[in-house]
Amino acid sequence: MDVAASGYHKHLESINAELVDVNHRLERLYDALETSKLELSDLTPRIQVLRQRQDQLQSAKEELEDKFADRKVDLFYTIPLPHDGTVHDRAEVPSIVQLGSAYRIRTNDLRVMNSMS
């Protein structure tokens, strides 16, 4: 994983951790409201602030995931190289030219020609 991907991953982890915290806080406020420990007028401003933060974090998470997904597409294919690091100058792709037809093989190898007779 490169440095940028590592940075994305760490940032995504921090966003997820904060989202968990905000969701937990909202649950506690809703519990306090349901058990009538506090009045709705007391909790409304705090719930609104937490919901706004929740929306901001969710948007940041989606944006970061989109950037990371785009980066994965950009980095998807790399040219395979030999393990020892050597680079070959000769062509490694075999010829696709077909010699002969489906019924007969055309070759310059006399051994093959003699075996066909």
ZIHUUR-V87517 format. One record per helix or strand of 2 or more residues. SS is the DSSP state (alpha for helix, beta for strand). FROM is the first residue (numbers start at 0). TO is the last residue. Records with the same first field share a line. If there is no record, write none. Layout:
SS=FROM-TO + FROM-TO
//
This chain:
alpha=2-33 + 39-73 + 109-115
//
